[in-house]
C-alpha cells in the first residue's frame, strides 16, 4: 500500500519531455538556428534574388528568327541564321512529345512552381558524395531561364560558382512561373532547346533527324529527340544511333514509370532501331551564300545578327542562278562520260575529314557590266564537298580567251580590223608552250581539223582564234605592250622579262578578273572596279540597316571606246561565225545581241567561255583543282563543255530583259573593203569560183563592210584585184537625179577611163570605166550602184550605155 502511494507520487512529479529544460533549450537553439539560417539565407541570397528581379520577362521568348535572303525580284532564295531553328506554337506539338519531355526531363513539372526542391536535395547529396557538381536537378523552367538569359556566360564573367548561378536560376524560374502558364513555358522551351547536330527547337530537330513535322512524329521518335537534350553532341542520332537508342530507351522507360505509356508498349518500342531520315531546313550553304553572310556580318552588329529577322536583298537573279547551276552540273556529268576521261567521278566521291575532291570542277559568274552587281555566282561544283571558291581563289590559265587583249593592244598600236596577218604553221620553239618540239597547235580554233589560210585579216584572226597568226600579231605589236594592256585590265602579270608563251594565255587569272575585263568590250571600255551582291539590308519592321548605294558602280576607263567597240565587233564574229559558231547554232541563240569567246588551254586542262551582252558579262570555267595540268579528256573543247552553260544563262537573261545591242560610240564608221586585201573596194574586186551544180565558172564579189575608227581608215585601194593606186569606189558616186518632174535613183554616171589626178586621190575622183551589161540590180555589196531596168517604167526617160563584160583571157598555142 505504501509502495503504491510512493509510485503514484513519482508519476505526479515526472514532467513531460517537451516541458523539460533541456528540451526547451534544444528547441530554442534549433529556433535560433533556423532563424539564423533563414537570416543568413536571406542575406546571402538577397543579391541573387535582386538580380533575378532585374531580368525582363518579355525576353524569355526572344529567340533568333531566320533572316530571309531575297533575289533582285524580291523572291526568297535562302535563309541566314546562326542557329537552325523554326519556332512553332505549342498547339503544333503533339501530346506524346510533351509526355516524353516531362517524363525524361522534369516529372514534377506540372506540380512545382519552377523549382523541384526534392530534386535539389537529391542532387546535393549526389554531388556531395561524388565531389562534383554533375547533378543539377534543373527543372524545365530553370533550363529555360538559363538558356533564355545566357546565365552560364554571365556567371563566368562574374567569376561565380555553379551554386551561385543555380540560385539565380531558381529565383528567375519562379518569376517565369508567375508570369506565364505551363503551356507557354513548354512552348518557349521547345522552341529554344538544343537537340544537337546544329538543330535548335523541336521543329528543326524533327525535320533534321526524321524528315517530319513535329505533329507527325511517333512515340519513339519523340523519345529520341528528348534523349538528345541532356548531351546533344553525344546523343545526336546522326552522330551515333547507338548512343541515341540508349538515351531514347531511358526516356521510354520513364514514360512507362510515369504511366504515360504502358510497360508493354515501352518494351516493344525499345526493341525498335533508331531510324533517321534527314530533311533539314536548308541553310542554303553555298559559295554565294557564304559571300552574302560575310557581307551581312560586316554591316550588321553581332547581337542584331543573332536575333535575326532581317531582310537581305541581293542582286542575284534566281532564274539565271538556277539555270547556271543545273546546266553546269549536267555538262560536267557529260564530260565525265567522254572517251578518254580518266579522272575520279563526282558520283563516287566519299568525303573524309582531310579529303579534297579530285573530280572535274566547274564555276560560273555573271555580273552587271556597269555596277558590278552579281547576277549569278557558282564558286564550285559542290559546296558540301569543298568550300574552296574557284571564282576568287582558283586562278587558272586563260588559254585562247586571252586573245582579245592582244587584238585590243594591236588596235591601239595602229592596226585595223582589216590589217593583214600571216596564218601559217609556226615552230613551237618560238613560243615553247608545253615543250619545245613540234608545230604550234590550233586547239583554240575549237575544231578537230584546223587549216592554215595564209594571208588573212585581223577580224578573221580573232574570230577563228588563229593560234600562229595571233602569236605573230602579238610579237609585231610587242610583248611589253601586250603585257601593259593585260595589266590595264587588272590581270597580274610576271615582273620578269616578257616571254612569247604569255601570248597563249599561260598566266593564271581569276574568274572574277576575266568577267570584269570582258565587261569593258560592252561598256565603252570601262570595267567595274568591284563586285556587289548585297544591295540592301532591312530589319523586320522595315527600317534600313545597310544599302550598297555608293558602294558599287565605280568604273575604270580601261580602253578607248572605239577600241572597245571594234574588239567587240571581232568577238561578235567569233561567236557567230568563228570558233563559237558551232555552239552558238547548237544553242539556238539566233538574235542574240552580244558576243563571246571560247578559251581552251593547249593541254585541254582548262576550258573557258566568256561572253556578254550590253547589260551583263558571264564566264564559265571547267578544270581541276590542283596544278598538275591534267587534260579533261582528249580534245576537250570549251565549245562543247562550258559554252552550253553560258548559252543557257544568257538566253534566260535575253528573254527576261531583252537587252539592246551594244552601243556604238562616236567616231566608228563603216566602209566597203575587199576581204582579200583589206583595202578599199574597187570594181575589179571579185573572184572566180566554179558552180558545183553547173560546172561553170562564176564571179563572186569580194567586197564586205568593215568598221573603222574615223582617224584610222585605210586610204589605199585593193592591190589584189585592182592596181592599188587607183580605185573604182563606185559607192562614193551614188546619184539621185531629178529631170523635170521625174526623179531617178541609183544612177551610174559616165566614168573616165583614166585618172584625172596624179598621185593620191583624196576626193575619190577615180571612177569605174563601164557598167557591165549583167549588172541589172543595185549591188552596193559589189561597190556598184547601177540603174535597175526592172524597176523602170515606160515613162522613165533615161538611157544607159551597156557594155559586155570582157571575157577571160585565153592563151592559145600556135
TASUL-V409632 format. One record per run of one state. SS is the DSSP state (helix for helix, strand for strand, loop for the rest). FROM is the first residue (numbers start at 0). TO is the last residue. Records with the same first field share a line. If there is no record, write none. Layout:
BEGIN
SS: FROM-TO / FROM-TO
END
This chain:
BEGIN
loop: 0-0 / 13-15 / 19-19 / 53-55 / 59-63 / 65-65 / 70-74 / 80-82 / 84-88 / 92-93 / 105-115 / 130-138 / 148-149 / 158-160 / 179-180 / 192-192 / 196-197 / 200-200 / 210-212 / 216-217 / 229-230 / 235-239 / 257-261 / 270-285 / 299-300 / 308-308 / 314-316 / 335-344 / 348-359 / 368-371 / 378-394 / 397-397 / 412-418 / 423-425 / 430-437 / 439-441 / 445-452 / 463-465 / 477-477 / 488-498 / 504-506 / 509-509 / 522-524 / 528-530 / 532-532 / 539-542 / 547-553 / 557-559 / 576-579 / 586-593 / 600-605 / 612-614 / 623-636 / 641-641 / 657-666 / 674-678 / 680-684 / 690-695 / 701-701 / 709-715 / 717-728 / 733-733 / 739-740 / 747-770 / 772-777 / 782-782 / 784-787 / 791-801 / 803-813
helix: 1-12 / 16-18 / 20-52 / 56-58 / 89-91 / 94-104 / 116-129 / 139-147 / 150-157 / 161-178 / 181-191 / 201-209 / 213-215 / 218-228 / 231-234 / 240-256 / 262-269 / 286-298 / 301-306 / 317-334 / 345-347 / 398-411 / 427-429 / 442-444 / 457-462 / 466-476 / 478-487 / 499-503 / 510-521 / 560-575 / 580-585 / 637-640 / 642-656 / 729-732 / 779-781 / 788-790
strand: 64-64 / 66-69 / 75-79 / 83-83 / 193-195 / 198-199 / 307-307 / 309-313 / 360-367 / 372-377 / 395-396 / 419-422 / 426-426 / 438-438 / 453-456 / 507-508 / 525-527 / 531-531 / 533-538 / 543-546 / 554-556 / 594-599 / 606-611 / 615-622 / 667-673 / 679-679 / 685-689 / 696-700 / 702-708 / 716-716 / 734-738 / 741-746 / 771-771 / 778-778 / 783-783 / 802-802
END
